[in-house]
Amino acid sequence: MSDRSAALSERLEGNISRSLGFKTTRSAKGEDWAPIVLSEGGIFISAGPPSRTMIPPIPVLSDYGISPEHGFLPIELPLEILPDPYYNRWEVVIENFQALLLSKRLRQVVQRLPVLSTSRLQHAAEWRRAYLLLSFITHGYIWGGSKPEERIPKAISIPFLQICKHLELPPVATYAGVCLWNFKPLFHDESIDSLDNLATLATFTGSLDESWFYLISVAIEARGAPLLPLMLKAVAAARVDNCKRVTDCLRLFAERLDELGTLLQRMYENCDPHVFYHKIRPYLAGSKNMADAGLPNGVIYEDGTGTETYSQYGGGSNAQSSLVQFFDIVLGVEHRPTGDKRTETSESEQERTSPPSRHNFIQDMRSYMPGPHRRFLEHVSNIANIREYVQSHRDDRALTIAYDACLAMLRSLRDKHIQMVSRYIIVKSRESRSLSPTTIGTSTINLASAATRQGSARSRSKNLRGTGGTALIPFLKQARDETGEPAIDAWARRILSNGPADGRADFASLGKVGEHADGAMEIVGLAGTWSVDDSEGGLCHW
């Protein structure tokens, strides 16, 4: 091997090692080894004769039921009705769903249903439609009375458990059910990334507010779909040290993230906070940590054995969006269990020495994703290299600025969501606390009425929970702050953190506008100026 070839080989090996976290070694005697084979999919690195180490290949989207056009939304549009008349009994319940809930007759109707077999469900779209039907019926059954029902009759629990096993989902209404598989285009020749062309297939209330709430997420998923192949291309480009392509991909990524933030803020157009808090949100609640809402033990799914036990699951949550978790993974944003502080030891180093914490909420939410989507994220976690690549090329200003811009846009998205949680949950919760059930005009026990039954003001702020079953303002703020931690340039670290960069006490904090040093925020909205406690609930979790 010539001196020039050897130098080139060493440079390439060094770049690849830094980008991918691999160590390449060379014989002490300097023997010529097999050349490095480079491609933008998978590559081999010489590890000594005669063996080679295979770097994991870039995932193929179609292997996980994902498409470049629709992302995590189904490639085949959701069915509006199951084609087999055998399942008409389920369809009729959903067709009359709002009337049955309004008349308090849903439980009576469900109890008379026969146990239908799932053997006649043929295609993936049919399984997804069946899941949507039974998840809505189940949540309507639990929360559709004056107090929650903890026993789910076998007429729906038996087929629901079988369907969930097939789809690798828990028996609860997840983000996949209420958003990903719950839409239709108004005009099939128009794009589904526009809110003007979307409608829902099922709702609890029949309200425009509820449809709009789901469809905002559908539009975000559709608008964000092109970011999947874009960032996989960036990962491949980093493997071959194509700095320009990585930079271009990051710039496009940041621009699209900004668009998603704008799309999220359209929630205010057609979803009223009062309607959401009191009418929609209670139906989305799960059975985990719901003692104040009337389910101290969880729920029982009857299977006919008589030996059933209580189960607890979180409800629908946007933390179950695979798209948002993909953003974190591909950018190298690491999330710790809520309350854990950042240490000198990196999260990635900790993961190599100990298993992930069981209390990491974001990790827990992956179990609420369809199996193929969950496995896709695991695959991306094994090949993500953008953060390391940028760190190893920190002298390239265009690259580092593009990367830090992505972090800034993702943090901005989380800021917008915290403000939305505040307006839709915290303000409405405080209003509810000042009223008795008689004043509100209802004696119903659910997630919305829980605020009026809690204790002192401080304990109430601690106990207010999101539909996922956890107090989420601490989680949301920590997730937002962690988004800025990988920033490369010192100025970006200052802007994207709540305190001085590099721990220097002599530098002014450039935290989020309106946020105090103790983490409380002041937000000016339709309700005027008010403060946000640092320990209160959640609308959905970005």
C-alpha positions as CSV (number, residue, x, y, z in Angstrom):
1,M,0.0,0.0,0.0
2,S,1.5,3.4,-1.0
3,D,2.0,6.2,1.6
4,R,-0.8,8.2,0.0
5,S,-3.2,5.3,0.0
6,A,-2.4,4.5,3.6
7,A,-3.0,8.0,4.7
8,L,-6.3,8.1,2.8
9,S,-7.3,4.8,4.4
10,E,-6.4,6.0,7.9
11,R,-8.4,9.2,7.4
12,L,-11.5,7.4,6.2
13,E,-11.2,4.9,9.0
14,G,-10.9,7.7,11.5
15,N,-14.0,9.5,10.1
16,I,-16.0,6.4,10.1
17,S,-15.0,5.5,13.6
18,R,-16.0,8.9,15.0
19,S,-19.2,8.9,13.0
20,L,-20.3,5.5,14.1
21,G,-18.7,4.9,17.4
22,F,-16.6,2.0,16.0
23,K,-12.9,1.4,16.7
24,T,-10.7,0.4,13.8
25,T,-7.4,-1.2,14.5
26,R,-4.3,-1.9,12.5
27,S,-1.7,-4.6,12.9
28,A,1.4,-3.6,14.8
29,K,3.4,-4.9,11.9
30,G,1.4,-2.7,9.5
31,E,0.2,-5.5,7.2
32,D,-2.0,-4.5,4.2
33,W,-5.6,-5.5,5.1
34,A,-8.6,-5.7,2.9
35,P,-9.7,-2.2,1.7
36,I,-12.6,-0.4,3.2
37,V,-15.8,-0.9,1.1
38,L,-17.9,2.3,1.1
39,S,-21.5,2.8,0.1
40,E,-24.4,4.9,1.3
41,G,-26.3,1.9,2.6
42,G,-24.0,-0.4,4.6
43,I,-20.2,-0.6,4.7
44,F,-17.5,-2.9,5.8
45,I,-14.6,-1.8,7.9
46,S,-11.4,-3.8,7.9
47,A,-10.9,-5.4,11.3
48,G,-7.9,-7.6,10.5
49,P,-7.5,-10.6,8.3
50,P,-9.5,-12.5,7.6
51,S,-12.7,-11.3,9.3
52,R,-14.7,-8.1,8.7
53,T,-17.1,-6.1,10.9
54,M,-20.4,-5.3,9.4
55,I,-21.9,-1.9,10.1
56,P,-25.7,-2.1,10.4
57,P,-27.4,-1.2,7.1
58,I,-29.6,1.8,6.7
59,P,-33.2,0.6,7.4
60,V,-35.5,0.2,4.4
61,L,-38.8,2.0,5.2
62,S,-41.0,-0.5,3.5
63,D,-39.6,-3.3,5.7
64,Y,-41.5,-1.6,8.6
65,G,-44.7,-0.7,6.8
66,I,-43.5,2.9,6.4
67,S,-43.5,5.0,3.2
68,P,-41.6,8.1,2.1
69,E,-44.9,9.8,1.2
70,H,-47.0,8.9,4.2
71,G,-44.4,8.1,6.9
72,F,-46.0,6.3,9.8
73,L,-49.5,6.8,8.4
74,P,-50.7,3.6,6.7
75,I,-49.7,3.2,3.1
76,E,-53.2,1.9,2.4
77,L,-55.8,4.5,3.5
78,P,-57.8,3.4,6.6
79,L,-61.0,1.5,5.9
80,E,-64.2,3.4,6.6
81,I,-66.0,0.1,7.3
82,L,-65.1,-3.5,7.7
83,P,-66.1,-5.3,4.5
84,D,-67.3,-8.5,6.2
85,P,-71.0,-8.1,7.3
86,Y,-70.1,-10.4,10.2
87,Y,-68.6,-7.3,12.0
88,N,-71.7,-5.1,11.4
89,R,-72.5,-5.2,15.1
90,W,-69.3,-3.4,16.0
91,E,-69.8,-0.9,13.1
92,V,-73.4,-0.1,14.2
93,V,-72.2,0.8,17.7
94,I,-69.7,3.3,16.3
95,E,-72.3,4.6,13.8
96,N,-74.5,5.5,16.8
97,F,-71.7,6.1,19.2
98,Q,-72.5,9.7,20.2
99,A,-76.2,8.9,20.7
100,L,-75.4,5.9,22.9
101,L,-73.0,7.9,25.0
102,L,-75.5,10.8,25.3
103,S,-78.3,8.5,26.4
104,K,-76.1,6.5,28.7
105,R,-77.1,3.3,26.9
106,L,-73.7,2.3,25.5
107,R,-72.9,-0.1,28.4
108,Q,-76.3,-1.8,28.0
109,V,-75.8,-2.3,24.3
110,V,-72.2,-3.6,24.7
111,Q,-73.3,-6.1,27.3
112,R,-75.7,-7.6,24.8
113,L,-73.1,-8.1,22.1
114,P,-71.9,-11.6,21.2
115,V,-68.3,-12.5,21.3
116,L,-67.2,-12.2,17.7
117,S,-64.2,-14.2,16.3
118,T,-61.2,-12.3,14.8
119,S,-60.5,-15.1,12.3
120,R,-62.4,-13.3,9.6
121,L,-60.1,-10.3,9.6
122,Q,-57.9,-10.8,6.6
123,H,-55.7,-7.8,5.7
124,A,-53.7,-5.3,7.8
125,A,-56.3,-2.6,7.1
126,E,-59.0,-4.7,8.5
127,W,-57.1,-5.5,11.7
128,R,-56.4,-1.7,12.1
129,R,-60.1,-0.9,11.5
130,A,-61.2,-3.5,14.1
131,Y,-58.7,-2.0,16.6
132,L,-60.1,1.5,16.1
133,L,-63.6,0.2,16.6
134,L,-63.0,-1.7,19.8
135,S,-60.6,0.9,21.3
136,F,-63.3,3.5,21.0
137,I,-66.0,1.2,22.3
138,T,-63.8,0.2,25.2
139,H,-63.0,3.7,26.3
140,G,-66.6,4.7,25.8
141,Y,-67.6,1.8,28.0
142,I,-65.2,2.7,30.8
143,W,-65.8,6.5,30.8
144,G,-69.3,6.8,29.4
145,G,-71.2,6.8,32.6
146,S,-71.6,8.8,35.8
147,K,-68.6,6.9,37.2
148,P,-66.0,4.8,35.4
149,E,-66.6,1.1,34.9
150,E,-63.6,-1.1,35.8
151,R,-64.8,-4.4,34.2
152,I,-64.7,-4.7,30.4
153,P,-67.2,-7.4,29.3
154,K,-65.8,-10.3,27.3
155,A,-68.0,-9.4,24.3
156,I,-65.4,-6.7,23.5
157,S,-62.4,-7.7,25.7
158,I,-61.8,-11.1,24.2
159,P,-61.6,-9.9,20.5
160,F,-59.9,-6.7,21.5
161,L,-57.1,-8.6,23.3
162,Q,-56.7,-10.8,20.2
163,I,-56.5,-7.8,17.9
164,C,-54.0,-6.0,20.1
165,K,-51.8,-9.1,20.2
166,H,-51.8,-9.3,16.4
167,L,-50.9,-5.6,16.1
168,E,-48.5,-5.7,19.0
169,L,-50.4,-3.0,20.9
170,P,-51.8,-2.7,24.4
171,P,-55.6,-3.0,24.9
172,V,-56.2,0.7,25.1
173,A,-56.8,3.7,22.8
174,T,-53.4,4.6,21.6
175,Y,-52.1,7.4,19.3
176,A,-52.1,4.9,16.5
177,G,-55.8,4.2,16.9
178,V,-57.1,7.7,17.4
179,C,-54.8,9.5,15.0
180,L,-52.8,7.3,12.6
181,W,-55.7,5.0,11.6
182,N,-58.5,7.4,12.1
183,F,-58.7,9.7,9.1
184,K,-59.8,9.8,5.5
185,P,-59.1,12.3,2.7
186,L,-62.1,14.4,1.5
187,F,-60.7,14.3,-2.0
188,H,-58.5,11.4,-3.0
189,D,-56.6,13.3,-5.6
190,E,-55.4,15.9,-3.0
191,S,-52.6,15.5,-0.5
192,I,-53.3,14.3,3.1
193,D,-50.8,16.7,4.6
194,S,-53.4,19.5,4.4
195,L,-56.0,20.0,7.1
196,D,-58.4,21.2,4.4
197,N,-58.5,17.7,3.0
198,L,-58.9,15.6,6.1
199,A,-61.8,14.1,8.1
200,T,-62.0,11.7,11.0
201,L,-63.6,8.2,11.0
202,A,-64.6,8.0,14.6
203,T,-65.0,10.4,17.6
204,F,-66.5,10.2,21.1
205,T,-68.3,13.5,20.9
206,G,-69.1,14.1,17.3
207,S,-67.7,17.6,17.7
208,L,-65.5,19.6,15.3
209,D,-63.2,20.2,18.2
210,E,-62.4,16.5,18.7
211,S,-61.9,15.9,15.0
212,W,-59.6,18.9,14.7
213,F,-57.6,17.7,17.7
214,Y,-56.9,14.3,16.0
215,L,-56.4,15.8,12.5
216,I,-53.7,18.2,13.6
217,S,-51.6,15.2,14.5
218,V,-52.5,13.4,11.2
219,A,-51.4,16.5,9.2
220,I,-48.2,16.7,11.2
221,E,-47.4,13.1,10.5
222,A,-48.1,13.5,6.8
223,R,-46.1,16.8,6.5
224,G,-43.2,15.2,8.4
225,A,-43.1,12.0,6.4
226,P,-40.5,13.2,3.9
227,L,-38.1,13.8,6.8
228,L,-37.7,10.0,7.3
229,P,-35.9,9.3,4.0
230,L,-34.2,12.7,4.2
231,M,-32.5,12.0,7.5
232,L,-31.7,8.4,6.5
233,K,-29.9,9.9,3.5
234,A,-28.0,12.2,5.9
235,V,-27.0,9.2,8.0
236,A,-25.7,7.4,4.8
237,A,-23.9,10.6,3.7
238,A,-22.2,10.8,7.1
239,R,-20.9,7.3,6.6
240,V,-19.0,8.3,3.5
241,D,-18.0,11.7,4.9
242,N,-20.2,13.7,2.4
243,C,-20.3,16.8,4.6
244,K,-22.2,18.9,2.0
245,R,-25.0,16.4,1.7
246,V,-25.3,16.1,5.5
247,T,-25.5,19.9,5.8
248,D,-28.1,20.2,3.1
249,C,-30.2,17.5,4.7
250,L,-30.0,19.2,8.1
251,R,-31.1,22.6,6.6
252,L,-34.1,21.0,5.0
253,F,-34.9,19.2,8.2
254,A,-34.8,22.5,10.2
255,E,-37.1,24.2,7.7
256,R,-39.7,21.4,7.8
257,L,-39.6,21.3,11.7
258,D,-40.4,25.0,11.6
259,E,-43.4,24.2,9.4
260,L,-44.6,21.5,11.8
261,G,-44.5,24.0,14.7
262,T,-46.7,26.3,12.7
263,L,-49.1,23.5,11.9
264,L,-49.3,22.5,15.6
265,Q,-50.4,26.1,16.5
266,R,-53.4,25.7,14.2
267,M,-54.9,23.7,17.0
268,Y,-56.3,27.0,18.4
269,E,-58.4,27.6,15.3
270,N,-61.1,24.9,15.9
271,C,-60.4,23.1,19.2
272,D,-61.9,25.0,22.2
273,P,-60.0,24.5,25.5
274,H,-63.3,24.1,27.5
275,V,-64.7,21.5,25.1
276,F,-61.4,19.6,25.0
277,Y,-60.9,19.6,28.8
278,H,-64.4,18.7,29.9
279,K,-65.7,16.7,26.9
280,I,-62.9,15.1,24.9
281,R,-60.0,14.5,27.2
282,P,-61.8,12.3,29.8
283,Y,-62.5,9.7,27.1
284,L,-58.8,9.5,26.2
285,A,-57.7,8.7,29.7
286,G,-56.1,5.3,30.4
287,S,-56.3,3.3,33.5
288,K,-52.9,4.0,35.0
289,N,-52.5,6.4,37.9
290,M,-56.2,7.2,37.6
291,A,-57.3,6.8,41.3
292,D,-58.5,10.4,41.4
293,A,-60.5,9.8,38.2
294,G,-62.3,6.8,39.8
295,L,-60.1,3.9,38.8
296,P,-57.9,3.2,41.8
297,N,-56.9,-0.3,40.6
298,G,-57.1,-0.1,36.9
299,V,-59.4,-2.2,34.8
300,I,-60.2,-5.9,34.3
301,Y,-60.5,-7.4,30.8
302,E,-62.9,-10.3,31.2
303,D,-61.9,-13.4,29.3
304,G,-64.3,-15.9,30.7
305,T,-61.8,-17.7,32.9
306,G,-62.9,-16.0,36.1
307,T,-59.2,-15.5,37.1
308,E,-58.7,-12.1,35.5
309,T,-56.6,-9.5,37.3
310,Y,-56.4,-5.8,37.2
311,S,-54.4,-4.1,34.4
312,Q,-53.2,-0.6,34.1
313,Y,-52.3,1.2,30.9
314,G,-51.6,4.8,29.9
315,G,-54.1,6.5,27.6
316,G,-53.5,8.1,24.2
317,S,-50.5,10.4,24.1
318,N,-48.5,12.2,21.4
319,A,-45.4,10.8,23.1
320,Q,-46.6,7.6,21.3
321,S,-45.8,9.3,17.9
322,S,-42.9,7.5,16.3
323,L,-42.2,10.5,14.1
324,V,-41.3,12.7,17.1
325,Q,-39.2,10.0,18.7
326,F,-37.5,9.6,15.3
327,F,-36.5,13.3,15.4
328,D,-34.8,12.8,18.8
329,I,-33.0,9.6,17.8
330,V,-31.6,10.9,14.5
331,L,-30.4,14.1,16.1
332,G,-28.9,12.3,19.0
333,V,-31.1,13.9,21.7
334,E,-31.0,11.8,24.8
335,H,-33.9,11.8,27.3
336,R,-33.4,10.9,30.9
337,P,-36.1,9.7,33.3
338,T,-38.1,12.7,34.6
339,G,-36.3,14.4,37.4
340,D,-32.8,13.0,36.6
341,K,-30.2,15.6,36.2
342,R,-27.5,15.7,33.5
343,T,-24.2,14.3,34.7
344,E,-20.7,14.4,33.3
345,T,-21.2,10.8,32.1
346,S,-23.1,10.8,28.8
347,E,-26.4,9.0,28.5
348,S,-24.9,6.8,25.8
349,E,-22.1,5.8,28.1
350,Q,-24.5,4.9,30.9
351,E,-26.6,2.8,28.5
352,R,-23.5,0.7,27.7
353,T,-23.0,-0.1,31.3
354,S,-26.6,-0.4,32.6
355,P,-30.1,-1.1,31.2
356,P,-32.4,1.8,30.5
357,S,-34.4,3.0,33.5
358,R,-37.8,1.5,33.8
359,H,-39.2,4.9,34.6
360,N,-38.1,6.6,31.4
361,F,-41.5,7.8,30.1
362,I,-40.4,8.3,26.5
363,Q,-39.0,4.7,26.4
364,D,-42.2,3.4,28.0
365,M,-44.3,5.0,25.3
366,R,-42.6,2.8,22.6
367,S,-44.6,-0.1,24.0
368,Y,-47.7,1.8,22.9
369,M,-46.6,2.0,19.2
370,P,-47.3,-0.6,16.5
371,G,-44.6,-3.3,16.6
372,P,-43.1,-2.5,13.2
373,H,-42.8,1.2,14.1
374,R,-41.1,0.3,17.4
375,R,-38.6,-1.9,15.7
376,F,-37.9,0.8,13.1
377,L,-36.9,3.2,15.9
378,E,-34.7,0.5,17.5
379,H,-33.0,0.1,14.1
380,V,-32.5,3.8,13.7
381,S,-31.0,4.0,17.2
382,N,-28.4,1.5,16.1
383,I,-27.3,3.5,13.0
384,A,-27.8,7.1,14.1
385,N,-24.5,9.0,13.6
386,I,-25.4,12.7,12.9
387,R,-24.5,14.0,16.3
388,E,-21.2,12.3,16.4
389,Y,-20.4,13.3,12.8
390,V,-21.1,17.0,13.5
391,Q,-19.0,16.8,16.7
392,S,-16.1,15.4,14.7
393,H,-16.5,18.2,12.1
394,R,-17.2,21.1,14.5
395,D,-14.8,23.3,12.5
396,D,-17.3,23.3,9.6
397,R,-19.5,26.3,10.5
398,A,-22.2,25.6,7.9
399,L,-22.6,22.0,9.3
400,T,-22.7,23.0,12.9
401,I,-25.1,25.9,12.3
402,A,-27.4,23.6,10.4
403,Y,-27.3,21.0,13.2
404,D,-27.9,23.5,15.9
405,A,-30.8,25.0,13.9
406,C,-32.5,21.6,13.9
407,L,-32.2,21.4,17.7
408,A,-33.6,25.0,17.9
409,M,-36.6,24.1,15.8
410,L,-37.3,20.9,17.7
411,R,-37.0,22.8,21.0
412,S,-39.3,25.5,19.6
413,L,-41.9,22.8,18.7
414,R,-41.8,21.6,22.3
415,D,-42.1,25.1,23.6
416,K,-45.3,25.6,21.6
417,H,-46.6,22.3,23.0
418,I,-46.0,23.4,26.6
419,Q,-47.9,26.6,25.9
420,M,-50.7,24.5,24.5
421,V,-50.8,22.2,27.5
422,S,-51.0,25.3,29.7
423,R,-53.9,26.8,27.9
424,Y,-55.9,23.6,27.3
425,I,-55.2,21.8,30.6
426,I,-53.8,24.0,33.4
427,V,-56.0,27.0,33.0
428,K,-59.1,24.8,32.7
429,S,-58.1,22.7,35.6
430,R,-57.7,25.8,37.8
431,E,-61.1,27.0,36.7
432,S,-62.6,23.6,37.7
433,R,-61.0,23.7,41.1
434,S,-62.7,26.9,42.0
435,L,-66.1,25.3,41.2
436,S,-68.0,22.5,43.0
437,P,-69.5,19.7,40.9
438,T,-73.0,21.3,41.5
439,T,-71.8,24.6,40.1
440,I,-70.3,22.8,37.1
441,G,-73.6,21.0,36.6
442,T,-72.4,17.4,36.7
443,S,-71.6,14.7,39.3
444,T,-69.7,12.6,36.8
445,I,-66.4,11.1,38.0
446,N,-63.7,11.3,35.4
447,L,-60.3,12.9,34.6
448,A,-61.9,16.4,34.2
449,S,-63.8,16.3,37.5
450,A,-60.8,15.0,39.4
451,A,-59.5,18.5,39.9
452,T,-62.5,19.5,42.0
453,R,-62.0,16.6,44.4
454,Q,-58.3,17.1,45.2
455,G,-56.7,18.6,48.3
456,S,-54.6,21.7,48.8
457,A,-53.5,23.9,46.0
458,R,-50.0,22.5,46.1
459,S,-51.1,18.8,46.2
460,R,-53.6,19.5,43.4
461,S,-50.7,20.8,41.2
462,K,-48.7,17.7,42.0
463,N,-51.6,15.3,41.2
464,L,-53.0,16.8,38.0
465,R,-52.2,14.2,35.3
466,G,-52.3,13.8,31.6
467,T,-54.2,11.2,29.7
468,G,-51.1,9.1,29.7
469,G,-51.3,8.9,33.5
470,T,-48.4,11.0,34.6
471,A,-47.8,14.6,35.7
472,L,-46.3,16.0,32.6
473,I,-45.2,19.6,32.9
474,P,-41.9,18.5,34.6
475,F,-41.6,15.9,31.8
476,L,-42.4,18.3,29.0
477,K,-40.0,21.0,30.3
478,Q,-37.2,18.4,30.8
479,A,-37.7,17.0,27.4
480,R,-37.6,20.5,25.9
481,D,-34.4,21.4,27.8
482,E,-32.7,18.1,26.9
483,T,-33.4,18.9,23.2
484,G,-30.8,21.7,23.3
485,E,-28.1,19.7,25.2
486,P,-26.3,18.3,22.1
487,A,-25.8,21.8,20.6
488,I,-22.3,22.2,19.2
489,D,-21.5,26.0,19.3
490,A,-21.3,27.8,22.6
491,W,-23.8,30.4,21.5
492,A,-26.3,27.7,20.6
493,R,-25.8,26.0,24.0
494,R,-26.5,29.3,25.7
495,I,-29.6,30.0,23.7
496,L,-31.0,26.4,23.9
497,S,-30.4,26.0,27.6
498,N,-32.1,27.5,30.7
499,G,-28.8,28.5,32.2
500,P,-25.2,29.5,31.3
501,A,-23.3,27.2,28.9
502,D,-20.4,25.2,30.2
503,G,-21.5,25.8,33.8
504,R,-20.1,29.4,33.8
505,A,-21.8,31.5,36.4
506,D,-20.6,34.8,34.9
507,F,-22.7,34.5,31.7
508,A,-26.3,35.7,31.5
509,S,-28.9,33.1,31.2
510,L,-30.7,33.1,27.8
511,G,-33.5,30.8,28.6
512,K,-37.0,30.9,27.0
513,V,-38.7,34.3,27.0
514,G,-41.1,34.6,29.8
515,E,-39.7,31.7,31.8
516,H,-38.4,32.4,35.3
517,A,-35.2,31.0,36.9
518,D,-37.3,28.5,38.9
519,G,-38.9,27.1,35.8
520,A,-42.3,28.9,36.1
521,M,-43.6,30.5,32.9
522,E,-45.7,33.6,32.2
523,I,-47.8,33.3,29.1
524,V,-50.2,35.8,27.7
525,G,-53.2,34.2,26.1
526,L,-56.9,34.5,25.9
527,A,-57.1,34.1,29.6
528,G,-54.7,37.0,30.3
529,T,-51.4,36.7,32.1
530,W,-50.9,33.7,34.4
531,S,-48.2,31.5,35.8
532,V,-47.6,27.9,35.1
533,D,-46.8,25.6,38.0
534,D,-43.9,23.3,37.2
535,S,-45.7,20.1,38.1
536,E,-49.0,20.0,36.2
537,G,-50.6,17.7,33.7
538,G,-50.5,17.3,30.0
539,L,-52.6,17.6,26.9
540,C,-50.5,15.2,24.8
541,H,-46.8,14.8,24.9
542,W,-44.4,15.9,22.2
